């Protein structure tokens, strides 16, 4: 199952909201567990990502992707992209 959801990341300019698209497994009718992060803001996670191209918006996408793996998400707060 693939879902889309929003979460915060920390950049030098402060906390910013980004869009995650992740592969998940269902653990209950209303909850899923993140197995793999496919995209962060439409890009594959990489060490040098930036929201706008500015240095103050740079972040390590690989670290934030690894941070999300294993987290439980409520389906009511996510958009289901494919079953």
N, C-alpha and C positions, 0 to 999 in steps of 0.2 A: 504494500500500500504506500502511496506517496501523498504527502501533505505539504501545505504551505502555511507558515506561521511567521510571526514577527517576534524578535527578541532584541535585547540591548547588547551592544558591544562597547568596550572602552577604547577610545582613540585619544591622542594627545589633546584634542580640543574638548574632551569630555565624553559623556555617554551618548551614543547614537543608536537609533533603531534601524535594524536591517531585516530583510526578508530571507527566510530560510526555506529551501525546498529539500525535504528529507524523505528517506525510505524508512518506514516504521513497521513494527509488528503490533498487532492488537493483543493487549493483555487483559482487557475486559470490554464489555460493550461500549463503554464511554471513555476508555483510556488506551493510549498507545505508547510504545517505547521506541525512542529513536535508535535506529541501527546504524544509519549512515547519512551524513549530510552531503547532498548532491550539489547544491548551489547556495551561495550566499550573495544576495543582491544580483542574481542572474549570472554569476561567474563561479567557476569551480574554485574551491578553496585553495589559496596559495599563500606563500609567506608574505608577499608584498602586495596587499590589496589596498585600494583606496576608494572611498565612496564617491569622491568628486575629482580625484587626480591631485588634490592638494596634499602636501606633506602632513599637515595637521589632521588629515582624515585617514591616514594610513593605519592599517592594522594587520596582524598576522592571522589570515583566514584559516590556515591549517590548525592553529591552536584553538581558535574559537569553534571550529568544526569538531575537534576532538573533545572539547568541553561540553558540547551538546549531546554527544553519543552517550546513551544510557539513561538520558532524562526521560521522565514520563510527561506526556502532554495530554490535556483534555481535548477530545475531539470537538467539543462545542466551541473551542476558541481557535480552531484550525480550519483551513479549507481543504477538503479532500480532493486531490487531483486525479487519482486513479485508485480503484479498489484492489 
